[in-house]
Amino acid sequence: MIHFERHMSTKLRLTLSLVSALLLTSGWVGAGGLPLAVALVPLLLISAQYSASWRDALRMTGWATLTFVVWNVATVWWIWNATPIGPIAATFFSTWWSLAAFVLFHIVSKHTPKGLAYLFFIVAWISGEYLYINAPALSFPWLVLGNGFSNDTWAVQWYEWTGVLGGSLWVLTLNVLATQSLLTMRKRAWVATTLALVVPMVVSLVLYEVNSPERERYTSQEKVSISVVQPNVDCYEKFNSDAAWQQENLLALLRETPDSVQFVLMPETSLGAMLHEGHIASEPVVRRFASELAAHNPQAMIVTGCESVRMYGKERGSETARRSGGTYYDIYNTSIGIDATAEAPAVHHKAKLVVGVETIPAWLREGGIFAIDLGGTVGQLGIGKTARPFSHNDIRIAPAICYEGLYGEFLGEFVRNGAELIGVVSNDGWWGNTSGHRYLFSFCRLRAIEHRRDVARSANTGVSGFITSRGDDLSRMEWDERGVLTADLRTNNRITFYTRHGDYLGRISLYVALLCLLYCVAYNAKKRFYLVD
């Protein structure tokens, strides 16, 4: 057994804290997610050598804060390119959830049996991730531990059962087992740690083979030809430059798509016009695109993005409604499906809004002074309430918008409503040629696995492309490229366990964390009265 001196040097604690931060960044800087298996071990070792005093709890809080702040800054610094306040706000809120879970664990670990403390650590962390995913107007689930495997999809094919929170459960369990192995140096502990690492990967490799596109379950599915368009327009100039030129740029790319395609995806807000929802079909830009589609490829549907406005009149129609001259209205970030043969375009309103850009907490909305101006509509946008796929030629595709690709449970609503393919239209250029746009694409690999749906993604610039239902890249266009990609994707009607049940691990963790805290209180009460040793 390894013993840690109570007076572990400050230099050693600093080193361990920074090593934790370095290992935690691995899944978001291109190094792969496997280092996450031991990323929290150094921090857990610091906790193990501290006493139960409140002074030591404060010291532990300091080291944990350092770790999580460095982790956040190292992985979301690129938000600075859009707004200096962005990485500061993201670091503050993301650090809080991790810190709360770890400090609570540290306190509980000094007053309860070790097994219970470690169980609480795991469920408290996952509970924090789940609450952050679902936090109104504050959600930024970029650093959910399970997201760290977006470049290692071969290892997490079982996300179709658990979603990314299953990845978090795996990481946290491995860290606990590895810590115990180091503290006890027992052979049994090392065997358990090795099995916990290897068995899920073996299961994943089996699932990877089972879900091969060459297998009968997929070759029997219908093939759908889809084109994704990448116009490569500077997103900061998009809302201020000539809308007619931008539309012509898109139409020129539309003419490059093969005659056989059934869907053409164009980026988020790419139409460059505010459409009135009472008469979208008669808007000049919609009529122009429908006319071009009818002439060039009448068998296809264009799925693209725009801003739209819904008028309510004198009564406030929603909590997010704005007011002008006595009239209430909502502005939406919208995807529309333009079909040359349909009477009106299909419409989807973005439901998962970008914090600070498209949504702000209710108490900060007045005046919009805290809204970040990236060139489009500033302030609180209307929030979509449903996730309905677009249907064309009896094929249903999810018309997700940008940030919605981060939310596995939300995309599952599209699939439960019949989506056989996942489409994502996005505008990723705000952060320049950094990891921001690359990981928005790679996270879509995890969505493909969770729901076993092929994915088509169109971005304003990098990365546009196609992903198979087991998370493999089929083809892609990188940063600063203009053009059209076309691929044949396969439809799928199978509903995975995760699609059906969503983030059930988060909900279970909340209940178990509460039970652990209640047990901790009861256990310490018994100790006070000498009812337990």
C-alpha positions as CSV (number, residue, x, y, z in Angstrom):
1,M,0.0,0.0,0.0
2,I,1.2,3.5,-0.9
3,H,1.1,6.0,1.9
4,F,1.0,9.8,1.3
5,E,2.5,12.1,3.8
6,R,0.1,14.6,5.3
7,H,2.7,17.3,4.4
8,M,2.9,16.5,0.7
9,S,4.8,19.4,-0.7
10,T,3.1,22.3,-2.4
11,K,5.3,21.7,-5.5
12,L,4.1,18.1,-5.8
13,R,0.4,19.1,-5.4
14,L,0.9,21.8,-8.1
15,T,2.5,19.2,-10.4
16,L,-0.3,16.7,-9.8
17,S,-3.0,19.3,-10.3
18,L,-1.5,20.5,-13.6
19,V,-1.0,16.8,-14.8
20,S,-4.7,16.3,-14.2
21,A,-5.6,19.4,-16.3
22,L,-3.2,18.3,-19.1
23,L,-4.8,14.8,-19.2
24,L,-8.3,16.2,-19.1
25,T,-7.6,18.3,-22.2
26,S,-6.6,15.3,-24.3
27,G,-10.1,14.5,-25.8
28,W,-10.5,18.1,-27.0
29,V,-7.1,18.9,-28.5
30,G,-6.7,16.0,-30.9
31,A,-4.9,13.6,-28.5
32,G,-7.8,11.2,-28.2
33,G,-9.9,10.3,-25.2
34,L,-8.1,7.4,-23.7
35,P,-5.9,9.5,-21.4
36,L,-9.2,10.5,-19.7
37,A,-9.1,7.1,-18.0
38,V,-6.5,8.4,-15.5
39,A,-7.0,12.1,-15.9
40,L,-8.5,12.6,-12.4
41,V,-6.2,10.2,-10.6
42,P,-3.6,12.9,-9.6
43,L,-6.4,15.1,-8.2
44,L,-7.9,12.1,-6.3
45,L,-4.4,11.4,-4.8
46,I,-4.2,14.9,-3.5
47,S,-7.6,14.5,-1.9
48,A,-6.6,11.2,-0.3
49,Q,-3.7,12.7,1.6
50,Y,-5.7,15.6,3.1
51,S,-7.5,15.3,6.5
52,A,-11.2,15.8,7.3
53,S,-10.7,19.4,8.5
54,W,-12.4,22.3,6.8
55,R,-9.1,24.0,6.3
56,D,-7.9,21.0,4.2
57,A,-11.3,21.1,2.4
58,L,-10.5,24.7,1.4
59,R,-7.0,23.7,0.3
60,M,-8.5,20.9,-1.8
61,T,-11.0,23.3,-3.3
62,G,-8.1,25.5,-4.5
63,W,-6.2,22.7,-6.2
64,A,-9.4,21.4,-7.9
65,T,-10.2,24.9,-9.0
66,L,-6.8,25.2,-10.6
67,T,-7.2,21.9,-12.5
68,F,-10.6,22.6,-13.8
69,V,-9.9,26.2,-14.8
70,V,-6.8,25.2,-16.8
71,W,-8.8,22.4,-18.4
72,N,-11.5,24.8,-19.5
73,V,-9.2,27.5,-20.7
74,A,-7.1,25.0,-22.7
75,T,-10.1,23.6,-24.5
76,V,-12.5,26.6,-25.0
77,W,-10.0,29.5,-25.5
78,W,-11.1,29.7,-29.2
79,I,-14.4,31.4,-28.2
80,W,-12.2,34.5,-27.7
81,N,-12.1,34.9,-31.4
82,A,-15.9,35.7,-31.3
83,T,-16.0,37.6,-28.0
84,P,-13.5,38.0,-25.1
85,I,-16.3,37.4,-22.5
86,G,-17.1,34.0,-24.0
87,P,-14.3,31.9,-22.7
88,I,-14.4,33.6,-19.3
89,A,-18.2,32.9,-18.9
90,A,-17.8,29.3,-20.3
91,T,-14.9,28.6,-17.9
92,F,-16.8,30.0,-14.9
93,F,-19.9,27.9,-15.4
94,S,-18.3,24.7,-16.6
95,T,-15.7,24.8,-13.8
96,W,-18.5,25.3,-11.2
97,W,-20.2,22.0,-12.1
98,S,-17.0,19.9,-12.0
99,L,-15.8,21.7,-8.8
100,A,-19.0,21.2,-6.9
101,A,-19.0,17.5,-7.6
102,F,-15.3,17.1,-6.6
103,V,-15.4,19.1,-3.5
104,L,-18.6,17.4,-2.3
105,F,-16.9,14.1,-2.9
106,H,-13.8,15.2,-0.9
107,I,-16.0,16.1,2.1
108,V,-18.1,13.0,1.9
109,S,-15.0,10.8,1.5
110,K,-13.8,11.9,4.9
111,H,-17.0,10.9,6.7
112,T,-18.3,7.8,5.0
113,P,-16.9,4.4,3.9
114,K,-14.7,4.6,0.9
115,G,-16.9,2.7,-1.4
116,L,-19.9,5.0,-0.8
117,A,-17.7,8.0,-1.3
118,Y,-16.5,6.8,-4.7
119,L,-20.0,6.0,-5.7
120,F,-21.1,9.5,-4.7
121,F,-18.2,11.0,-6.7
122,I,-19.3,9.2,-9.9
123,V,-23.0,10.0,-9.6
124,A,-22.4,13.6,-8.4
125,W,-20.2,14.3,-11.4
126,I,-22.7,12.8,-13.9
127,S,-25.6,14.7,-12.2
128,G,-23.7,17.9,-12.7
129,E,-23.2,17.2,-16.4
130,Y,-26.8,16.3,-16.8
131,L,-28.0,19.5,-15.0
132,Y,-25.6,21.6,-17.1
133,I,-26.9,19.9,-20.4
134,N,-30.4,20.9,-19.4
135,A,-29.8,24.3,-17.8
136,P,-32.1,26.9,-19.3
137,A,-30.1,29.7,-21.1
138,L,-26.8,28.5,-19.6
139,S,-26.2,25.1,-21.2
140,F,-22.7,24.6,-22.7
141,P,-22.1,20.8,-22.6
142,W,-18.8,21.0,-24.5
143,L,-16.8,19.3,-21.8
144,V,-19.0,16.4,-20.9
145,L,-16.4,13.7,-20.3
146,G,-18.1,11.4,-22.8
147,N,-17.6,13.9,-25.6
148,G,-13.9,13.4,-25.3
149,F,-14.1,10.2,-27.4
150,S,-15.5,12.0,-30.5
151,N,-12.2,11.1,-32.3
152,D,-12.2,7.5,-30.9
153,T,-15.5,6.3,-32.1
154,W,-14.2,2.7,-32.4
155,A,-14.0,2.6,-28.6
156,V,-17.5,3.8,-27.7
157,Q,-19.9,2.1,-30.1
158,W,-22.0,1.2,-27.0
159,Y,-23.1,4.8,-26.9
160,E,-26.2,3.5,-28.7
161,W,-27.1,2.1,-25.3
162,T,-25.9,4.9,-23.0
163,G,-25.2,8.1,-24.9
164,V,-22.2,10.3,-23.9
165,L,-23.1,10.1,-20.2
166,G,-22.1,6.4,-20.5
167,G,-18.7,7.6,-21.6
168,S,-18.5,9.8,-18.5
169,L,-19.5,6.8,-16.4
170,W,-16.7,4.8,-17.9
171,V,-14.1,7.5,-17.4
172,L,-15.0,8.2,-13.8
173,T,-15.1,4.5,-12.9
174,L,-11.7,3.9,-14.5
175,N,-10.3,6.9,-12.5
176,V,-11.7,5.5,-9.2
177,L,-10.3,2.0,-9.9
178,A,-6.9,3.3,-11.0
179,T,-6.7,5.4,-7.8
180,Q,-7.5,2.5,-5.6
181,S,-5.0,0.4,-7.5
182,L,-2.3,2.9,-6.8
183,L,-3.3,3.4,-3.1
184,T,-3.5,-0.4,-2.3
185,M,-1.1,-1.9,-4.9
186,R,-3.2,-5.1,-4.8
187,K,-3.3,-7.4,-7.7
188,R,-7.1,-7.8,-7.6
189,A,-7.5,-4.0,-7.9
190,W,-5.2,-3.9,-11.0
191,V,-7.1,-6.7,-12.6
192,A,-10.4,-4.9,-12.0
193,T,-9.0,-1.7,-13.5
194,T,-7.7,-3.6,-16.6
195,L,-11.0,-5.4,-17.2
196,A,-12.9,-2.1,-16.8
197,L,-10.7,-0.6,-19.5
198,V,-10.6,-3.5,-21.9
199,V,-14.1,-5.1,-21.8
200,P,-16.0,-2.0,-23.0
201,M,-13.5,-1.5,-25.8
202,V,-13.9,-5.2,-26.9
203,V,-17.7,-4.8,-26.8
204,S,-17.3,-1.7,-28.9
205,L,-15.2,-3.4,-31.5
206,V,-17.8,-6.1,-31.8
207,L,-20.6,-3.5,-32.2
208,Y,-18.4,-1.7,-34.8
209,E,-18.3,-4.9,-36.9
210,V,-22.0,-5.6,-36.3
211,N,-22.8,-2.1,-37.6
212,S,-20.7,-2.4,-40.7
213,P,-22.3,-0.8,-43.8
214,E,-21.7,-4.0,-45.7
215,R,-23.9,-6.1,-43.4
216,E,-27.3,-7.1,-44.5
217,R,-29.1,-5.0,-41.9
218,Y,-27.8,-1.9,-43.8
219,T,-27.4,-3.1,-47.4
220,S,-31.2,-3.7,-47.3
221,Q,-31.9,-0.1,-46.4
222,E,-32.7,2.5,-49.0
223,K,-29.9,4.7,-50.4
224,V,-30.4,8.4,-50.5
225,S,-28.2,10.7,-52.6
226,I,-27.4,13.9,-50.7
227,S,-25.3,17.0,-51.5
228,V,-23.9,19.4,-48.9
229,V,-23.0,22.9,-50.0
230,Q,-20.2,24.9,-48.4
231,P,-20.3,28.5,-49.7
232,N,-17.3,29.7,-47.7
233,V,-18.6,33.2,-46.9
234,D,-17.0,35.2,-44.1
235,C,-19.6,34.9,-41.3
236,Y,-18.8,38.3,-39.9
237,E,-19.6,39.9,-43.3
238,K,-22.6,37.7,-44.1
239,F,-25.2,39.8,-42.4
240,N,-23.8,43.1,-43.7
241,S,-22.8,42.3,-47.3
242,D,-24.9,42.1,-50.4
243,A,-27.6,39.4,-49.8
244,A,-28.2,39.1,-53.6
245,W,-24.6,38.1,-54.1
246,Q,-24.8,35.5,-51.3
247,Q,-27.9,34.0,-52.8
248,E,-26.3,33.8,-56.2
249,N,-23.3,32.1,-54.7
250,L,-25.6,29.5,-53.2
251,L,-27.5,29.1,-56.5
252,A,-24.3,28.6,-58.4
253,L,-23.4,25.8,-56.1
254,L,-26.9,24.4,-56.3
255,R,-26.4,24.1,-60.1
256,E,-23.3,22.0,-59.4
257,T,-25.2,19.3,-57.6
258,P,-26.0,16.1,-59.5
259,D,-29.4,15.6,-61.0
260,S,-29.9,12.5,-58.9
261,V,-29.7,14.0,-55.4
262,Q,-32.8,14.0,-53.2
263,F,-31.6,16.5,-50.6
264,V,-29.4,19.5,-50.8
265,L,-28.1,20.9,-47.5
266,M,-27.1,24.6,-47.2
267,P,-25.7,26.3,-44.1
268,E,-27.5,27.9,-41.2
269,T,-28.9,31.5,-41.8
270,S,-27.5,31.3,-45.4
271,L,-30.5,32.8,-47.2
272,G,-29.6,36.3,-45.8
273,A,-33.2,37.5,-45.5
274,M,-35.7,37.7,-42.7
275,L,-38.7,35.6,-43.7
276,H,-42.3,36.3,-42.4
277,E,-43.8,33.1,-41.3
278,G,-47.3,34.0,-42.3
279,H,-46.3,33.9,-46.0
280,I,-42.9,32.1,-46.3
281,A,-43.8,30.5,-49.6
282,S,-44.3,33.9,-51.2
283,E,-41.1,35.4,-50.0
284,P,-38.9,36.4,-53.0
285,V,-35.9,34.5,-51.9
286,V,-37.9,31.3,-51.3
287,R,-39.6,31.6,-54.7
288,R,-36.3,32.2,-56.4
289,F,-34.7,29.0,-54.8
290,A,-37.8,27.0,-55.5
291,S,-37.8,28.1,-59.1
292,E,-34.1,27.2,-59.6
293,L,-34.7,23.9,-57.9
294,A,-37.7,23.1,-60.2
295,A,-35.5,23.9,-63.3
296,H,-32.4,22.1,-62.2
297,N,-33.5,19.3,-59.9
298,P,-37.3,19.0,-59.3
299,Q,-36.8,15.7,-57.4
300,A,-34.8,17.3,-54.6
301,M,-35.5,19.3,-51.4
302,I,-33.3,22.1,-50.2
303,V,-32.7,22.1,-46.5
304,T,-31.2,25.5,-45.5
305,G,-31.2,28.1,-42.8
306,C,-32.6,31.6,-42.4
307,E,-34.0,34.0,-39.8
308,S,-37.8,34.1,-39.6
309,V,-40.2,36.3,-37.7
310,R,-43.6,35.3,-36.2
311,M,-46.0,38.2,-35.4
312,Y,-48.4,38.0,-32.5
313,G,-50.2,41.3,-32.5
314,K,-51.0,43.1,-29.3
315,E,-50.8,40.1,-27.0
316,R,-47.5,38.6,-26.0
317,G,-47.4,35.2,-27.7
318,S,-44.4,33.7,-25.8
319,E,-42.0,34.4,-23.0
320,T,-39.3,35.3,-25.5
321,A,-41.4,37.7,-27.6
322,R,-40.1,41.2,-28.3
323,R,-42.1,44.3,-28.6
324,S,-42.1,47.1,-31.2
325,G,-44.8,49.8,-31.5
326,G,-47.3,47.9,-29.5
327,T,-46.8,44.6,-31.5
328,Y,-45.2,41.5,-30.1
329,Y,-43.1,39.2,-32.3
330,D,-40.5,36.4,-32.1
331,I,-37.4,36.1,-34.2
332,Y,-36.2,32.5,-34.8
333,N,-33.1,30.8,-36.1
334,T,-34.9,28.6,-38.6
335,S,-34.2,25.7,-41.0
336,I,-36.6,25.4,-43.9
337,G,-37.2,22.7,-46.4
338,I,-37.8,24.1,-49.9
339,D,-39.6,21.5,-52.1
340,A,-40.4,22.6,-55.7
341,T,-43.7,20.5,-55.6
342,A,-44.9,21.5,-52.1
343,E,-47.3,24.4,-51.3
344,A,-45.2,25.7,-48.5
345,P,-41.7,25.0,-47.1
346,A,-41.3,22.8,-44.0
347,V,-40.1,24.8,-41.0
348,H,-38.0,23.9,-37.9
349,H,-37.2,26.5,-35.2
350,K,-33.9,26.1,-33.4
351,A,-34.6,24.8,-29.9
352,K,-31.0,24.6,-28.4
353,L,-29.7,28.2,-28.5
354,V,-26.2,29.4,-28.2
355,V,-25.6,30.9,-24.8
356,G,-24.9,34.7,-24.9
357,V,-25.6,35.0,-28.6
358,E,-29.1,33.6,-29.1
359,T,-30.2,33.2,-25.5
360,I,-29.7,35.0,-22.2
361,P,-31.0,34.2,-18.7
362,A,-34.4,35.9,-18.2
363,W,-33.0,38.3,-15.5
364,L,-30.4,39.7,-18.0
365,R,-32.7,40.1,-21.0
366,E,-34.0,43.6,-20.5
367,G,-32.2,46.0,-22.8
368,G,-30.0,43.2,-24.3
369,I,-26.9,44.7,-22.9
370,F,-25.4,41.3,-22.2
371,A,-26.1,39.9,-25.6
372,I,-23.1,39.2,-27.8
373,D,-23.3,40.8,-31.3
374,L,-21.9,38.5,-34.0
375,G,-23.6,40.3,-36.9
376,G,-27.1,38.9,-36.9
377,T,-30.1,39.4,-34.7
378,V,-28.9,40.3,-31.2
379,G,-30.6,39.1,-28.0
380,Q,-33.0,36.4,-27.0
381,L,-34.4,34.4,-29.9
382,G,-37.6,32.5,-30.0
383,I,-37.2,28.9,-28.8
384,G,-38.4,25.9,-30.9
385,K,-40.8,23.6,-29.1
386,T,-40.7,20.5,-31.3
387,A,-38.2,18.4,-33.3
388,R,-40.1,17.2,-36.4
389,P,-38.2,15.8,-39.4
390,F,-38.7,17.1,-42.9
391,S,-40.3,14.6,-45.3
392,H,-39.5,14.3,-49.0
393,N,-40.3,11.4,-51.3
394,D,-41.2,9.4,-48.2
395,I,-37.8,9.9,-46.7
396,R,-37.5,11.8,-43.4
397,I,-34.5,13.8,-42.4
398,A,-33.8,15.7,-39.2
399,P,-33.1,19.4,-40.0
400,A,-31.0,20.2,-36.9
401,I,-29.2,23.5,-36.6
402,C,-25.6,23.9,-35.5
403,Y,-25.6,23.8,-31.6
404,E,-28.4,21.2,-31.6
405,G,-25.8,18.7,-32.7
406,L,-24.3,18.8,-29.2
407,Y,-27.5,17.3,-27.6
408,G,-28.0,13.6,-28.0
409,E,-31.3,13.4,-26.2
410,F,-32.7,16.3,-28.2
411,L,-31.7,14.8,-31.6
412,G,-33.3,11.6,-30.4
413,E,-36.7,13.4,-30.5
414,F,-36.2,13.8,-34.3
415,V,-35.5,10.1,-34.6
416,R,-38.5,9.1,-32.4
417,N,-40.6,11.2,-34.7
418,G,-39.5,9.2,-37.7
419,A,-36.1,10.7,-38.9
420,E,-34.2,8.1,-40.9
421,L,-31.3,10.4,-41.5
422,I,-29.7,13.3,-39.5
423,G,-29.0,16.6,-41.3
424,V,-27.2,19.5,-39.6
425,V,-26.9,23.0,-41.1
426,S,-24.4,25.2,-39.4
427,N,-22.3,28.4,-39.4
428,D,-19.0,27.6,-37.7
429,G,-16.7,30.4,-38.9
430,W,-17.1,32.7,-35.8
431,W,-14.0,31.2,-34.1
432,G,-11.6,31.1,-37.1
433,N,-9.5,28.1,-38.0
434,T,-9.5,26.6,-34.5
435,S,-10.7,23.5,-32.8
436,G,-14.2,25.0,-32.4
437,H,-15.5,24.1,-35.9
438,R,-13.6,20.8,-36.0
439,Y,-15.2,19.5,-32.8
440,L,-18.7,20.6,-33.8
441,F,-18.3,18.2,-36.7
442,S,-16.7,15.4,-34.6
443,F,-19.4,15.6,-32.0
444,C,-21.8,14.6,-34.7
445,R,-20.0,11.3,-34.9
446,L,-21.3,10.6,-31.4
447,R,-24.8,11.5,-32.5
448,A,-24.6,9.1,-35.4
449,I,-23.6,6.2,-33.0
450,E,-26.2,7.1,-30.4
451,H,-29.1,6.9,-32.9
452,R,-27.5,4.8,-35.6
453,R,-28.2,7.3,-38.3
454,D,-26.0,8.5,-41.1
455,V,-25.3,12.2,-40.8
456,A,-25.0,15.0,-43.5
457,R,-23.6,18.3,-42.4
458,S,-23.4,21.6,-44.3
459,A,-21.4,24.4,-42.7
460,N,-20.7,27.9,-44.0
461,T,-17.0,27.0,-43.9
462,G,-15.4,23.9,-42.5
463,V,-16.3,21.2,-41.7
464,S,-19.0,20.0,-44.1
465,G,-19.4,16.3,-44.9
466,F,-20.9,12.9,-44.2
467,I,-20.7,10.5,-41.3
468,T,-21.8,6.9,-41.3
469,S,-24.1,5.4,-38.6
470,R,-21.0,3.9,-36.8
471,G,-19.2,7.3,-36.7
472,D,-16.9,7.0,-39.6
473,D,-16.2,10.0,-41.8
474,L,-17.4,9.2,-45.3
475,S,-16.1,12.4,-47.0
476,R,-15.6,16.0,-45.8
477,M,-14.6,19.6,-46.8
478,E,-12.2,21.4,-44.6
479,W,-11.8,25.0,-43.5
480,D,-11.8,27.7,-46.2
481,E,-13.0,25.5,-49.0
482,R,-15.9,26.3,-51.3
483,G,-17.8,23.6,-53.1
484,V,-20.2,20.7,-53.1
485,L,-19.9,17.2,-51.8
486,T,-22.3,14.4,-52.7
487,A,-22.7,11.0,-51.1
488,D,-25.1,8.1,-50.9
489,L,-26.4,7.7,-47.3
490,R,-28.5,4.8,-46.0
491,T,-31.7,5.3,-44.2
492,N,-32.4,3.5,-40.9
493,N,-35.6,2.9,-39.0
494,R,-34.1,1.1,-36.0
495,I,-34.6,2.8,-32.6
496,T,-31.7,2.4,-30.3
497,F,-32.0,2.0,-26.5
498,Y,-30.5,5.4,-26.1
499,T,-32.9,7.0,-28.6
500,R,-35.8,5.5,-26.7
501,H,-34.7,6.5,-23.2
502,G,-32.4,9.5,-23.7
503,D,-30.1,10.6,-20.9
504,Y,-31.5,8.1,-18.3
505,L,-28.0,7.8,-16.7
506,G,-28.3,11.5,-15.7
507,R,-31.7,11.0,-14.2
508,I,-30.6,7.9,-12.3
509,S,-27.5,9.6,-11.0
510,L,-29.5,12.5,-9.6
511,Y,-31.5,10.0,-7.5
512,V,-28.5,8.0,-6.4
513,A,-26.5,11.1,-5.5
514,L,-29.4,12.3,-3.2
515,L,-29.6,8.8,-1.6
516,C,-25.8,8.9,-1.0
517,L,-26.0,12.3,0.7
518,L,-28.9,11.1,2.9
519,Y,-27.0,7.9,3.8
520,C,-23.9,10.1,4.6
521,V,-26.0,12.2,7.0
522,A,-27.5,9.1,8.7
523,Y,-24.1,7.4,8.9
524,N,-22.5,10.3,10.7
525,A,-25.4,10.6,13.0
526,K,-24.9,7.0,14.0
527,K,-21.2,7.6,14.5
528,R,-22.0,10.5,16.8
529,F,-24.0,8.2,19.0
530,Y,-21.4,5.3,18.7
531,L,-23.8,3.1,16.7
532,V,-21.2,2.4,14.1
533,D,-17.4,2.3,14.2
